[in-house]
Amino acid sequence: MIIDVHTHVGDLRGPDSMKRKPVSWSSLLQRLDEEGIDKAVLLPIGCSPESISFPSLFFPEASLVSQIKAARRRSDRIIPFGNLDPRMGGAGNQKPEAGDKAVETDFSWILERFLELGCSGVGEVTAHIPFDSPLTINMVRQCAAYGLAVLFHGSGPETGFYGLWDAIGSPRLERLLQAVPEATLIGHGPGFWAEISADLTPETKNTYPKGPVRQEGSLPRLLRRYKNLYADISANSGHNAISRDRTYGVKFLNEFQDRILLGTDVCYGDAEGRMPHLSYLRELLAQGAISREVFDKITGSNAQKLLKVR
């Protein structure tokens, strides 16, 4: 079984991409069929203000719950995730006696609803706050208590981006992993994948660095140390990380074969928007760079086990 752990349905176009086609349910399912993908995880969009594109507000089934329910109607192919922003229920519910202390939102009500709707996880979390914010830790801890994996978008420390942010070396992500060892965290995004290599600057952490991996970054170290961390290879960030240095990329895939997940993160419904991740893995398999066992784990069985997919 081949599973794509990172898909969206909706209108993610911006001012410079209005000629592109939004991702509809029909275009998503057509792509899965054409690429030989059996199932896909649907990550609802529009949960955090930093990642909302204005066209998405007018797309059919634009709300979080409507996206989950639409995914559930296609349960033979689609695995729904819920989504949350760690800041939900914050200042608006602040009690006068709490002073400056951050409110620890009780997410149990919505997490119970997610489970009732068949959700297997929460994400993609895109709030631009620190990985180790008390708000992030609070939300992740509660997701773990309900058995829901959390898939996050990682970014650099600069403003103007979306996604949980961190400094070079991923100290804040490590503090989150230490604070909630019972949680299952799935990493994605430029700030996460750029850390495959140590030669980063604050400016390049949120980009797609090129060239050989001469010295390992924090990502391999964290994957070795924290068994609850998984890596979603979707988008340009993931594909760039595993292909920029073919020799090291193959080593990385083989070493972490049990915790790497195939994802695509296709954001447009046209042919140009498709991603090369699965074809690249098939190429490595055909060349003997990875074994059939490694290929099967990365493209499906890891996700099947993690998300309890039948």
N, C-alpha and C positions, 0 to 999 in steps of 0.2 A: 504494500500500500504506500502510495506517495502522497504526502500531506504538505501543503503550503501553509505555514503558520502565520503568514502576514499578508492579508488582503483587506481591501476596503471597497465599499460601494458608496458612490456619492460624487459630488462635483467639487473636486479639489483644484480647479483652475484658479489662476490669479490674473491680474491685469495683463501680464505678458504672455499668457497662455490660453486666452479665450477661444482660440481657433481649435484647440484640442477637444477631444470628446470625453465627457465624463464617464466614469465606470458605472455601468448599469448591471443589474443582475444577469441579464442575457449575455452581455459581453464578458462578464466574469466567468460564467459557466461555459461559454464557448471557448474561452482561453484555457480553462482547466481541461476540457475535452481535447483540444488540439495539442496541448503539451503533455497529455497523459498523466494528469494529476487527479487522484481519486477524491480527495477531500481538501477543504481549505478552511482556515480559521478566519472568521469575519471579525475585524477590529472596528467597533463603532467610532465614527469621527465626530468632531465638534464638541468634545467634552470640556476642553480648556480653551480659554480665549486666545492664547498665543497661537494656536494651530487652526483657528477657524478661518476659512476662506469665505468671503461674502456670498459667492454663488451657492455654496453648500447649504446656506440657510433656506434656499428656495427649492432645493432638490426634494423630490418625493421621498417620504420616510426619512426626513432629516433629523428627527429627534433620536436620542439614544435608545429609548425603549422601542420605538418603531423599527429601528434597524435590527435590534435583537429579535423581535417578533418575526420580521421578514426572514431573517436567517433561520429561525426555527421552522418556518414553513418549508424550508429546503434542507431539512436535517439529513437527508440521504447524502448530501454533498458538503454541507456547510456546518462548521463547528462554531457556535456563537461565543464570543467573549462579552462581558460587561465592560464598562469603563467608568473611571472615577478621576476626579481631581482632588489631590490631598487637601486642598484649601476649602472644599465644600463644607458647609456648616460652620464656618469660622466666625469672623467678626460679627456677622449678623445675628449669631446666637450667643454672643458674649454676655455673661452675667456681670452686673456691676461689681460684685465682690471679687471677681477674678482678676481685676486690675490689668496688668500688662501680660499676664500669663496666657499663652496660646490655648485656645479651646481644643480639646481632643475630641473631635467629632466621633459620635457613635455611628459607624457605618453598617451596623448589623441588620437594620431594616432593609436596606437596599441590597446587601449581600445575600440575604435570604431570598429576596425577589429574583436576583440573578440566578440562584440555584434552581428556583422553581421554573425559571424560563429556560433551563438547560445549559447555562453558561459553564464553560470549563476553565475560565480564567478572567483576568481583568487587564485591559490595555487597549490600545497603546497609550500609556501614561505620558502626557506631553507638557504638563505644567512646568514652567521655567522657574523652579525653585531648587534648592540644593538636595542632593541625594540623601544627606544626613539630617535634613530638616526634621524637627519633631513631628511636623505634619506628615511628612513622607513615611517616617518610621511608624507612626500611629496607623496610617492607612494600610501599609504593607503587613503589619502585624495582624490586623484584623482579617485581611484577605487570607493570610496563612491559616488562621484559626478556622476558616470556612473551607479550607482545602483548595483555594483558588490561586493559581500561578499568576504572577504579575509581569507583564511585558512592558518595558519602558523604552523611551527614546532618550538617548544620552546626548548631551551637547557640551560645548565648552563654556567657560565662565563669562564670556562676553554677553552683553544685553543684546536684544534684537532677535534672538533665536527662540525656539521652543524646545522643550525637553528638559529633563532633570539635568542640572549642570554640576560640573566638577572641575577641579584644577588638574594640571598635568600630574600623572602618576596615580590618578583615581583614588585619592585619600578619602573622599566623601562616600564614594561607592563602597569602599572597603568598610567604612564605619557602619554603613547600612547593613552590609552582609554580616558584620559582627553583632549588630544590635538585634537582628531578626534571623538567627540561624535556621529557624524552622520554616522560613519562607522559601518559595521557589521563585527565583528572579530570572527573567529572560531579557538579555541585553540586545540593543539595536541602536543604530544611529551613528553619525560621524564621531561624536565625542566618545562613544564606546569603542568603535572599531579602529579609530586612529591610534588607540593605545596598544595595538598589536606591536608597534615599534616604539623605541625609546626616544627617537630623534624628533621630539615635538617642541613647538613653541605655543604660547597662548593663542597665536593667530592660526596655527595649522591644526590645532586639536579639533576644531569644528569643520574640517575640510576633508579631502580625500588625498592624503599624502601619497606620492609616487616613489618608485625606486625600491631597491633591495632592503630587506629588514636586517640591518647589520647588528643590531642589539635589540633583544626582546624588550617590549614595554610592559606596562602593568597588567594588560589583559591576560597573557599566558600565566603570569604569576598568580593572579586572582583565580583563574580557572583551576590551577593546581591546588590552591589552598582551600577554596570554598566549593564544596561539592553541590551546593544549592544554586550555583550560578550556571546558566545556560546561555548560549550564543546563537542569535537569530541572524543568519547571513544575508538578510534581505537588503534591498535598495542598493544604490551605488556604493554606499559606505561598506556594506558587507562584501559585495563582489570585489571591490577594489582591494580590500584587506587580504582576501585569500588568493588574489590573482596578481597583485603588484610584484610579488617575488614568488615565482612558481615553485621553486625548490622549498622555500620556507612555508609557503601556503600548503603544500602537500604534507609537509611535516606537521603543521598545525592541525590539519584535518584528521590525520592519522592519530596524533596524540590525544586529541579531544573528541574523538569519534562518538563517544557516549553522551556528549553534551552540546553538540552542534545540531541546529535545526534548520532545515530548508525553509526559506521565506522568499518572497519576491517583492512585495510592496509596490505593485503596479498601481499607479495613480491616474492613468488615463485609459480610456476605452479603445483607443486606436492602436494599430499595429506597432507604431513607433514607440509606444509606451511600454512595450513588453520588456521583460528582464531576462538576462542570460544565465541566471544561476543554475538552473537545472541542466541546461545544455552543457555548461562548463563542467559540472560534476559528471555528466555522461561521457564527456570527452576524457576526463581523467580516468574514469573507469575503463574505457576502451583502450587507453594507453597503458593500463596496468599500474598507474600511479597510486590508485586506491583500489582496494579489493571490493568484491561484491558485498561482503559483510559491512564494510565501512560505508559504501554507497547506500545500502538499505537502511542503516541506522540513521544517517544524516537526512535522507530524503523521506523517512517515514516512521520507522519503528521507535526512534527516540520520542517523537511527538506522540505517537500512539500510546506509548507507555506513560509518558508524563501527563497527558491529558485524558487518559483512560478512554481512548477511542476504540470502538469495536469495529 
